[in-house]
């Protein structure tokens, strides 16, 4: 199940992190879904900006360390797939449109 929900509202791509029961802790799957959303933001000429926000009282408590430990330990980092853009901007293409986090 994905905890990342996206919808286009006019020229805005809304990206909602919807996992309030875990304080919106990011799993690798959620990170990949955000990378896909950033890819859509960059490719879609109708989109001008993204709004990334968290459901509930917390934007995010960070990454889910037990699920990220093998990725951090492999020495390669997080591999970004075709059409995706690394949300942290560490590898590959960077997004060219603004992202507002609230």
Protein Blocks (a to p, Z undefined) as FASTA:
>chain_A
ZZbdcddehjaccdddddfknoopacfklmmmmmmmmmmmmmmmkbmbdcdddehjbfbg
cjafklmmmmmmnonopaddehiacfklpggjddfbdcddZZ
